[in-house]
Amino acid sequence: MADETEIDEEVEERIEQPASEEAEHEARLTPAQAVEKMRIRVPERGNRKLRRVIERVNADKQLKGWWHVANVNAVARLEINDHSWVHIQIVTNIALKLLRQLTKHGVEPGIVRDFGLRQDDAEVVVTLAALMHCVGMSIHRHGHEDFSLFLAEPKLRELLDGLYDEPDRTVIVSEVLQAIISHRADGQPLTTDAGLIRVADALDMAKGRSRIPFEKGRVSMHSLSAAAIEDVTISDGEERPIRIEILMNNSSGIFQVDGLLKAKLRGSGLEPYVEVVAHIDTETERVLVPMYRLEI
């Protein structure tokens, strides 16, 4: 992910690798081995509550255990894209970056506007929602957003204990849960804070992060388009607060942009604030498959 967000060098190196090899390797580790490798890092920028939350997350083996099972279900059993802790790390950093881009340009987070809380609290909400948006994958892919809710609710109260008194703690928990359930395809985010999770989840597409089906030999528009994405950059827009630039090595990547990303942006509440530009290097365009045979 090429943006101003600071990501640990070890994680950055892992992000640059194709998802399939490393994600499949981690899916074959024992739970204890897998959990030992996990460490979430975000640029805290002086947000003491966020720092404390991340410290607690990194010490929480139950939460990490959910991430491991989610990845085993996704990679080893369903053979779909990476749902490891690295996916969580990337989505969290993207979501936090998007939130800070919006507030930099004067867009007030919902939790600030509607409840009178602070920017720091909005960062806690978005971070926790990103960290827990797919823990329900540890139960099943189908309906995982709903499953995530009942796993996350008591865990959120545990992670926030001592950081927020009631009723503020309940407000934070409710906003996180709304963001989690709103990231599904037919979700209806009530705030831009929640909409960020939908979009951040869709933007974990760079450097072959979704290439597992393609490398398994399952050729489809989904697998081809995922393999075509080279890089994603978030910066200031020319006319809007956020500019998302997507670099593709093959024109099939348009499906990721016009099909999948567009679907997540529509209804997210971020439509007025985001511009998306996709580039294809036609001179060096890669041939991903020499021939495609229609299976009837």
C-alpha positions as a LaTeX table, in Angstrom:
\begin{tabular}{lrrr}
\hline
Residue & $x$ (\AA) & $y$ (\AA) & $z$ (\AA) \\
\hline
Met1 & 0.00 & 0.00 & 0.00 \\
Ala2 & 1.79 & 3.14 & $-1.12$ \\
Asp3 & 0.66 & 6.06 & 1.03 \\
Glu4 & 1.78 & 8.22 & 3.94 \\
Thr5 & 0.72 & 5.61 & 6.48 \\
Glu6 & 3.72 & 4.21 & 8.33 \\
Ile7 & 3.81 & 0.42 & 8.32 \\
Asp8 & 6.40 & $-1.74$ & 10.04 \\
Glu9 & 9.17 & $-2.88$ & 7.65 \\
Glu10 & 8.56 & $-6.58$ & 8.30 \\
Val11 & 4.85 & $-6.19$ & 7.58 \\
Glu12 & 5.60 & $-4.03$ & 4.53 \\
Glu13 & 7.84 & $-6.79$ & 3.14 \\
Arg14 & 5.10 & $-9.36$ & 3.77 \\
Ile15 & 2.51 & $-7.14$ & 2.07 \\
Glu16 & 4.68 & $-6.94$ & $-1.03$ \\
Gln17 & 4.65 & $-10.72$ & $-1.44$ \\
Pro18 & 1.93 & $-12.62$ & $-3.29$ \\
Ala19 & $-0.76$ & $-13.58$ & $-0.83$ \\
Ser20 & $-1.06$ & $-17.23$ & $-1.71$ \\
Glu21 & 2.35 & $-18.58$ & $-0.66$ \\
Glu22 & 2.59 & $-16.86$ & 2.72 \\
Ala23 & $-1.11$ & $-17.01$ & 3.56 \\
Glu24 & $-1.23$ & $-20.72$ & 2.78 \\
His25 & 1.91 & $-21.31$ & 4.85 \\
Glu26 & 0.37 & $-19.52$ & 7.85 \\
Ala27 & $-2.85$ & $-21.49$ & 7.43 \\
Arg28 & $-0.79$ & $-24.66$ & 8.04 \\
Leu29 & 0.86 & $-23.45$ & 11.25 \\
Thr30 & $-0.33$ & $-24.62$ & 14.64 \\
Pro31 & $-2.51$ & $-22.03$ & 16.39 \\
Ala32 & 0.30 & $-21.23$ & 18.84 \\
Gln33 & 2.81 & $-20.74$ & 16.01 \\
Ala34 & 0.43 & $-18.55$ & 14.02 \\
Val35 & $-0.49$ & $-16.33$ & 16.97 \\
Glu36 & 3.14 & $-15.85$ & 17.94 \\
Lys37 & 3.87 & $-14.13$ & 14.60 \\
Met38 & 1.02 & $-11.63$ & 14.78 \\
Arg39 & 1.65 & $-8.00$ & 15.73 \\
Ile40 & $-0.55$ & $-5.12$ & 14.63 \\
Arg41 & 1.04 & $-1.72$ & 14.09 \\
Val42 & $-0.63$ & 1.55 & 13.18 \\
Pro43 & 0.63 & 5.18 & 13.21 \\
Glu44 & $-0.87$ & 6.34 & 16.52 \\
Arg45 & 0.15 & 10.03 & 16.19 \\
Gly46 & $-0.14$ & 10.81 & 19.88 \\
Asn47 & $-3.55$ & 9.16 & 20.32 \\
Arg48 & $-3.07$ & 7.60 & 23.77 \\
Lys49 & $-6.37$ & 5.69 & 23.73 \\
Leu50 & $-5.52$ & 4.20 & 20.35 \\
Arg51 & $-2.07$ & 3.23 & 21.60 \\
Arg52 & $-3.57$ & 1.47 & 24.61 \\
Val53 & $-6.11$ & $-0.36$ & 22.44 \\
Ile54 & $-3.37$ & $-1.62$ & 20.12 \\
Glu55 & $-1.29$ & $-2.78$ & 23.09 \\
Arg56 & $-4.25$ & $-4.78$ & 24.37 \\
Val57 & $-4.99$ & $-6.20$ & 20.93 \\
Asn58 & $-1.41$ & $-7.38$ & 20.53 \\
Ala59 & $-1.63$ & $-9.15$ & 23.89 \\
Asp60 & $-4.98$ & $-10.81$ & 23.11 \\
Lys61 & $-4.51$ & $-14.43$ & 22.01 \\
Gln62 & $-8.26$ & $-15.04$ & 21.65 \\
Leu63 & $-8.62$ & $-12.29$ & 19.05 \\
Lys64 & $-5.52$ & $-13.55$ & 17.23 \\
Gly65 & $-6.94$ & $-17.06$ & 17.39 \\
Trp66 & $-10.05$ & $-15.85$ & 15.53 \\
Trp67 & $-7.84$ & $-14.31$ & 12.85 \\
His68 & $-5.99$ & $-17.61$ & 12.44 \\
Val69 & $-9.14$ & $-19.70$ & 12.13 \\
Ala70 & $-10.59$ & $-17.15$ & 9.69 \\
Asn71 & $-7.51$ & $-17.54$ & 7.50 \\
Val72 & $-7.64$ & $-21.33$ & 7.65 \\
Asn73 & $-11.29$ & $-21.25$ & 6.59 \\
Ala74 & $-10.59$ & $-18.79$ & 3.76 \\
Val75 & $-7.30$ & $-20.13$ & 2.41 \\
Ala76 & $-7.06$ & $-23.82$ & 3.27 \\
Arg77 & $-10.74$ & $-24.76$ & 3.10 \\
Leu78 & $-12.42$ & $-22.35$ & 0.68 \\
Glu79 & $-9.28$ & $-21.39$ & $-1.33$ \\
Ile80 & $-10.33$ & $-17.76$ & $-1.55$ \\
Asn81 & $-8.31$ & $-14.63$ & $-0.83$ \\
Asp82 & $-6.10$ & $-13.99$ & 2.19 \\
His83 & $-7.97$ & $-13.37$ & 5.46 \\
Ser84 & $-4.89$ & $-13.58$ & 7.67 \\
Trp85 & $-3.75$ & $-11.03$ & 10.23 \\
Val86 & $-1.92$ & $-9.23$ & 7.41 \\
His87 & $-5.27$ & $-8.55$ & 5.73 \\
Ile88 & $-6.40$ & $-7.13$ & 9.08 \\
Gln89 & $-3.23$ & $-5.03$ & 9.34 \\
Ile90 & $-3.68$ & $-3.61$ & 5.84 \\
Val91 & $-7.39$ & $-2.84$ & 6.17 \\
Thr92 & $-6.79$ & $-1.14$ & 9.53 \\
Asn93 & $-4.06$ & 1.10 & 8.14 \\
Ile94 & $-6.10$ & 1.96 & 5.05 \\
Ala95 & $-9.20$ & 2.78 & 7.12 \\
Leu96 & $-7.20$ & 4.99 & 9.48 \\
Lys97 & $-5.58$ & 6.73 & 6.52 \\
Leu98 & $-8.96$ & 7.39 & 4.89 \\
Leu99 & $-10.39$ & 8.76 & 8.16 \\
Arg100 & $-7.46$ & 11.14 & 8.60 \\
Gln101 & $-7.73$ & 12.27 & 4.99 \\
Leu102 & $-11.39$ & 13.17 & 5.54 \\
Thr103 & $-10.82$ & 15.06 & 8.79 \\
Lys104 & $-7.81$ & 16.84 & 7.25 \\
His105 & $-10.25$ & 18.27 & 4.72 \\
Gly106 & $-12.89$ & 19.23 & 7.28 \\
Val107 & $-15.21$ & 16.21 & 7.07 \\
Glu108 & $-16.45$ & 15.60 & 10.62 \\
Pro109 & $-16.66$ & 11.98 & 11.81 \\
Gly110 & $-20.12$ & 10.81 & 12.76 \\
Ile111 & $-19.17$ & 10.06 & 16.34 \\
Val112 & $-17.94$ & 13.65 & 16.74 \\
Arg113 & $-20.94$ & 15.22 & 15.03 \\
Asp114 & $-23.65$ & 13.10 & 16.65 \\
Phe115 & $-22.24$ & 12.34 & 20.11 \\
Gly116 & $-19.83$ & 15.19 & 20.81 \\
Leu117 & $-16.84$ & 12.88 & 21.18 \\
Arg118 & $-13.37$ & 13.61 & 19.79 \\
Gln119 & $-11.30$ & 12.81 & 16.72 \\
Asp120 & $-9.22$ & 10.45 & 18.84 \\
Asp121 & $-12.39$ & 8.51 & 19.65 \\
Ala122 & $-13.30$ & 8.26 & 15.95 \\
Glu123 & $-9.86$ & 6.73 & 15.33 \\
Val124 & $-10.52$ & 4.14 & 18.05 \\
Val125 & $-13.89$ & 3.26 & 16.46 \\
Val126 & $-12.49$ & 2.87 & 12.94 \\
Thr127 & $-9.45$ & 0.92 & 14.12 \\
Leu128 & $-11.47$ & $-1.54$ & 16.21 \\
Ala129 & $-14.00$ & $-2.02$ & 13.42 \\
Ala130 & $-11.21$ & $-2.81$ & 10.96 \\
Leu131 & $-9.54$ & $-5.19$ & 13.42 \\
Met132 & $-12.75$ & $-7.14$ & 13.98 \\
His133 & $-14.61$ & $-6.78$ & 10.69 \\
Cys134 & $-14.18$ & $-10.42$ & 9.69 \\
Val135 & $-13.62$ & $-12.35$ & 12.93 \\
Gly136 & $-16.89$ & $-14.10$ & 12.05 \\
Met137 & $-14.98$ & $-15.86$ & 9.26 \\
Ser138 & $-13.72$ & $-18.08$ & 12.06 \\
Ile139 & $-17.24$ & $-19.55$ & 12.11 \\
His140 & $-18.22$ & $-19.49$ & 8.43 \\
Arg141 & $-17.90$ & $-17.41$ & 5.29 \\
His142 & $-21.65$ & $-17.17$ & 4.78 \\
Gly143 & $-23.08$ & $-14.61$ & 7.17 \\
His144 & $-19.68$ & $-13.86$ & 8.67 \\
Glu145 & $-20.57$ & $-10.20$ & 9.20 \\
Asp146 & $-23.41$ & $-11.23$ & 11.53 \\
Phe147 & $-21.23$ & $-13.75$ & 13.34 \\
Ser148 & $-18.62$ & $-11.03$ & 13.83 \\
Leu149 & $-21.11$ & $-9.01$ & 15.85 \\
Phe150 & $-21.69$ & $-11.50$ & 18.65 \\
Leu151 & $-18.00$ & $-12.38$ & 18.87 \\
Ala152 & $-16.92$ & $-8.73$ & 18.87 \\
Glu153 & $-19.37$ & $-7.21$ & 21.37 \\
Pro154 & $-17.97$ & $-8.71$ & 24.59 \\
Lys155 & $-14.41$ & $-8.46$ & 23.28 \\
Leu156 & $-14.85$ & $-4.75$ & 22.56 \\
Arg157 & $-16.03$ & $-4.10$ & 26.11 \\
Glu158 & $-13.01$ & $-6.00$ & 27.40 \\
Leu159 & $-10.57$ & $-4.01$ & 25.24 \\
Leu160 & $-12.18$ & $-0.67$ & 26.20 \\
Asp161 & $-12.40$ & $-1.37$ & 29.94 \\
Gly162 & $-10.88$ & 1.52 & 31.87 \\
Leu163 & $-10.47$ & 3.65 & 28.74 \\
Tyr164 & $-14.10$ & 4.77 & 28.55 \\
Asp165 & $-16.76$ & 5.09 & 31.24 \\
Glu166 & $-20.42$ & 4.48 & 30.58 \\
Pro167 & $-22.34$ & 5.57 & 28.62 \\
Asp168 & $-19.45$ & 6.50 & 26.29 \\
Arg169 & $-18.19$ & 2.91 & 26.20 \\
Thr170 & $-21.57$ & 1.72 & 24.91 \\
Val171 & $-21.53$ & 4.45 & 22.25 \\
Ile172 & $-18.08$ & 3.34 & 21.06 \\
Val173 & $-19.09$ & $-0.33$ & 21.00 \\
Ser174 & $-22.31$ & 0.43 & 19.11 \\
Glu175 & $-20.49$ & 2.48 & 16.48 \\
Val176 & $-17.92$ & $-0.27$ & 15.97 \\
Leu177 & $-20.65$ & $-2.90$ & 15.56 \\
Gln178 & $-22.49$ & $-0.73$ & 13.05 \\
Ala179 & $-19.29$ & $-0.41$ & 11.00 \\
Ile180 & $-18.75$ & $-4.18$ & 11.10 \\
Ile181 & $-22.25$ & $-5.09$ & 9.89 \\
Ser182 & $-22.22$ & $-2.32$ & 7.28 \\
His183 & $-19.19$ & $-3.69$ & 5.43 \\
Arg184 & $-21.23$ & $-6.49$ & 3.82 \\
Ala185 & $-22.32$ & $-6.15$ & 0.20 \\
Asp186 & $-25.81$ & $-4.89$ & 1.03 \\
Gly187 & $-24.71$ & $-2.94$ & 4.10 \\
Gln188 & $-26.11$ & 0.52 & 4.76 \\
Pro189 & $-23.53$ & 2.55 & 6.71 \\
Leu190 & $-25.13$ & 5.31 & 8.76 \\
Thr191 & $-21.90$ & 7.31 & 9.01 \\
Thr192 & $-18.77$ & 7.91 & 6.95 \\
Asp193 & $-16.87$ & 6.26 & 9.81 \\
Ala194 & $-18.70$ & 2.99 & 9.08 \\
Gly195 & $-18.43$ & 3.46 & 5.31 \\
Leu196 & $-14.66$ & 3.59 & 5.61 \\
Ile197 & $-14.53$ & $-0.07$ & 6.59 \\
Arg198 & $-16.40$ & $-1.15$ & 3.45 \\
Val199 & $-14.02$ & 0.79 & 1.24 \\
Ala200 & $-10.83$ & $-0.11$ & 3.13 \\
Asp201 & $-11.73$ & $-3.80$ & 2.91 \\
Ala202 & $-12.18$ & $-3.50$ & $-0.86$ \\
Leu203 & $-8.86$ & $-1.67$ & $-1.24$ \\
Asp204 & $-6.77$ & $-4.58$ & 0.02 \\
Met205 & $-6.18$ & $-5.59$ & $-3.57$ \\
Ala206 & $-2.58$ & $-4.61$ & $-4.29$ \\
Lys207 & 0.33 & $-6.89$ & $-5.16$ \\
Gly208 & $-1.68$ & $-9.99$ & $-5.82$ \\
Arg209 & $-3.36$ & $-10.03$ & $-2.41$ \\
Ser210 & $-6.34$ & $-11.90$ & $-3.91$ \\
Arg211 & $-4.43$ & $-14.19$ & $-6.27$ \\
Ile212 & $-5.06$ & $-17.53$ & $-4.57$ \\
Pro213 & $-7.85$ & $-18.69$ & $-6.92$ \\
Phe214 & $-5.83$ & $-17.59$ & $-9.98$ \\
Glu215 & $-2.71$ & $-19.45$ & $-8.86$ \\
Lys216 & $-4.83$ & $-22.53$ & $-8.14$ \\
Gly217 & $-5.74$ & $-22.55$ & $-11.83$ \\
Arg218 & $-9.30$ & $-21.27$ & $-11.46$ \\
Val219 & $-9.48$ & $-18.76$ & $-14.29$ \\
Ser220 & $-12.40$ & $-16.35$ & $-14.09$ \\
Met221 & $-12.95$ & $-12.62$ & $-14.33$ \\
His222 & $-12.62$ & $-12.46$ & $-10.54$ \\
Ser223 & $-9.28$ & $-14.27$ & $-10.42$ \\
Leu224 & $-7.86$ & $-12.55$ & $-13.51$ \\
Ser225 & $-8.79$ & $-9.07$ & $-12.36$ \\
Ala226 & $-7.32$ & $-9.70$ & $-8.90$ \\
Ala227 & $-4.03$ & $-10.79$ & $-10.45$ \\
Ala228 & $-3.92$ & $-7.62$ & $-12.56$ \\
Ile229 & $-3.68$ & $-5.14$ & $-9.66$ \\
Glu230 & $-0.14$ & $-3.90$ & $-9.07$ \\
Asp231 & $-0.47$ & $-1.04$ & $-6.59$ \\
Val232 & $-2.96$ & 1.20 & $-4.78$ \\
Thr233 & $-2.14$ & 4.74 & $-3.65$ \\
Ile234 & $-4.17$ & 7.08 & $-1.41$ \\
Ser235 & $-3.48$ & 10.80 & $-1.50$ \\
Asp236 & $-5.13$ & 14.24 & $-1.63$ \\
Gly237 & $-7.56$ & 14.54 & $-4.50$ \\
Glu238 & $-7.61$ & 17.36 & $-7.01$ \\
Glu239 & $-11.31$ & 18.07 & $-6.48$ \\
Arg240 & $-12.15$ & 15.83 & $-3.52$ \\
Pro241 & $-10.45$ & 15.01 & $-0.20$ \\
Ile242 & $-9.35$ & 11.51 & $-1.25$ \\
Arg243 & $-7.76$ & 10.32 & $-4.47$ \\
Ile244 & $-7.39$ & 6.57 & $-4.96$ \\
Glu245 & $-5.02$ & 5.60 & $-7.77$ \\
Ile246 & $-4.89$ & 2.00 & $-8.94$ \\
Leu247 & $-2.06$ & 0.70 & $-11.13$ \\
Met248 & $-2.85$ & $-2.35$ & $-13.26$ \\
Asn249 & $-0.62$ & $-4.65$ & $-15.29$ \\
Asn250 & $-3.57$ & $-5.85$ & $-17.38$ \\
Ser251 & $-6.86$ & $-4.30$ & $-18.47$ \\
Ser252 & $-8.80$ & $-7.11$ & $-16.79$ \\
Gly253 & $-8.15$ & $-5.23$ & $-13.55$ \\
Ile254 & $-10.94$ & $-2.86$ & $-14.57$ \\
Phe255 & $-13.36$ & $-5.42$ & $-13.13$ \\
Gln256 & $-11.84$ & $-4.91$ & $-9.67$ \\
Val257 & $-12.33$ & $-1.17$ & $-10.03$ \\
Asp258 & $-15.62$ & $-0.82$ & $-11.89$ \\
Gly259 & $-17.23$ & $-3.91$ & $-10.45$ \\
Leu260 & $-16.05$ & $-4.64$ & $-6.92$ \\
Leu261 & $-14.67$ & $-1.30$ & $-5.65$ \\
Lys262 & $-17.51$ & 0.68 & $-7.21$ \\
Ala263 & $-20.04$ & $-1.58$ & $-5.47$ \\
Lys264 & $-18.40$ & $-0.97$ & $-2.10$ \\
Leu265 & $-18.16$ & 2.79 & $-2.66$ \\
Arg266 & $-21.80$ & 3.05 & $-3.69$ \\
Gly267 & $-23.86$ & 3.53 & $-0.55$ \\
Ser268 & $-20.78$ & 3.95 & 1.68 \\
Gly269 & $-21.39$ & 7.65 & 2.28 \\
Leu270 & $-17.95$ & 8.40 & 0.85 \\
Glu271 & $-19.13$ & 9.08 & $-2.70$ \\
Pro272 & $-18.82$ & 12.90 & $-2.42$ \\
Tyr273 & $-15.31$ & 12.64 & $-0.98$ \\
Val274 & $-13.50$ & 10.12 & $-3.19$ \\
Glu275 & $-12.15$ & 10.16 & $-6.73$ \\
Val276 & $-10.80$ & 6.96 & $-8.27$ \\
Val277 & $-8.29$ & 6.81 & $-11.12$ \\
Ala278 & $-7.03$ & 3.57 & $-12.68$ \\
His279 & $-3.91$ & 3.36 & $-14.87$ \\
Ile280 & $-2.95$ & 0.61 & $-17.30$ \\
Asp281 & 0.57 & 0.42 & $-18.71$ \\
Thr282 & $-0.46$ & $-0.70$ & $-22.20$ \\
Glu283 & 3.14 & $-0.91$ & $-23.45$ \\
Thr284 & 4.03 & $-3.59$ & $-20.93$ \\
Glu285 & 0.58 & $-5.11$ & $-20.47$ \\
Arg286 & 0.93 & $-8.67$ & $-19.23$ \\
Val287 & $-0.77$ & $-11.63$ & $-20.85$ \\
Leu288 & $-2.28$ & $-13.41$ & $-17.86$ \\
Val289 & $-3.72$ & $-16.35$ & $-19.81$ \\
Pro290 & $-2.85$ & $-17.36$ & $-23.40$ \\
Met291 & $-6.38$ & $-18.63$ & $-24.05$ \\
Tyr292 & $-9.67$ & $-18.69$ & $-22.20$ \\
Arg293 & $-12.11$ & $-21.54$ & $-22.77$ \\
Leu294 & $-15.73$ & $-20.94$ & $-21.84$ \\
Glu295 & $-17.02$ & $-23.77$ & $-19.66$ \\
Ile296 & $-20.67$ & $-24.53$ & $-20.54$ \\
\hline
\end{tabular}
